[in-house]
Amino acid sequence: MMYPVVADLAAGGIAVAVACRVLGVSTSGYYDWRGRPVSRRQAADQALGELIHEVNQMSRGTYGSPAGARRAAAGRGGAVRP
């Protein structure tokens, strides 16, 4: 998806209209995307990422992302594919 790239470019000072034109997306589509609420999937992914980060911090960096994901999922009663 190009809209996060447009947002990053706009944060860096490039006009939204210019970024959209260069990336081949509409400005109205960008503003529509920006105004949407976070999906349940995005919220779940964000929460899992934060939990993996927390597990990594507690293990002093000895758990990487796959092991951290398994440990985090086990701690909340879920499962993560290897």
Contacts in CASP RR format, 6 or more apart in sequence:
PFRMAT RR
TARGET T0000
AUTHOR 0000-0000-0000
METHOD contacts of the structure
MODEL  1
MMYPVVADLAAGGIAVAVACRVLGVSTSGYYDWRGRPVSRRQAADQALGE
LIHEVNQMSRGTYGSPAGARRAAAGRGGAVRP
1 33 0 8 1.000
2 23 0 8 1.000
2 24 0 8 1.000
2 25 0 8 1.000
3 25 0 8 1.000
3 29 0 8 1.000
3 30 0 8 1.000
3 33 0 8 1.000
3 34 0 8 1.000
5 19 0 8 1.000
5 23 0 8 1.000
6 16 0 8 1.000
6 19 0 8 1.000
6 20 0 8 1.000
6 23 0 8 1.000
6 25 0 8 1.000
6 30 0 8 1.000
7 30 0 8 1.000
7 34 0 8 1.000
9 19 0 8 1.000
10 16 0 8 1.000
10 19 0 8 1.000
16 27 0 8 1.000
16 30 0 8 1.000
16 31 0 8 1.000
17 27 0 8 1.000
20 26 0 8 1.000
20 27 0 8 1.000
20 30 0 8 1.000
38 46 0 8 1.000
48 69 0 8 1.000
48 72 0 8 1.000
48 73 0 8 1.000
48 80 0 8 1.000
49 72 0 8 1.000
51 72 0 8 1.000
51 76 0 8 1.000
52 65 0 8 1.000
52 68 0 8 1.000
52 69 0 8 1.000
52 72 0 8 1.000
54 72 0 8 1.000
55 63 0 8 1.000
55 68 0 8 1.000
55 71 0 8 1.000
55 72 0 8 1.000
56 63 0 8 1.000
56 64 0 8 1.000
56 65 0 8 1.000
56 68 0 8 1.000
59 68 0 8 1.000
63 71 0 8 1.000
66 82 0 8 1.000
69 80 0 8 1.000
70 80 0 8 1.000
70 82 0 8 1.000
72 80 0 8 1.000
73 79 0 8 1.000
73 80 0 8 1.000
END
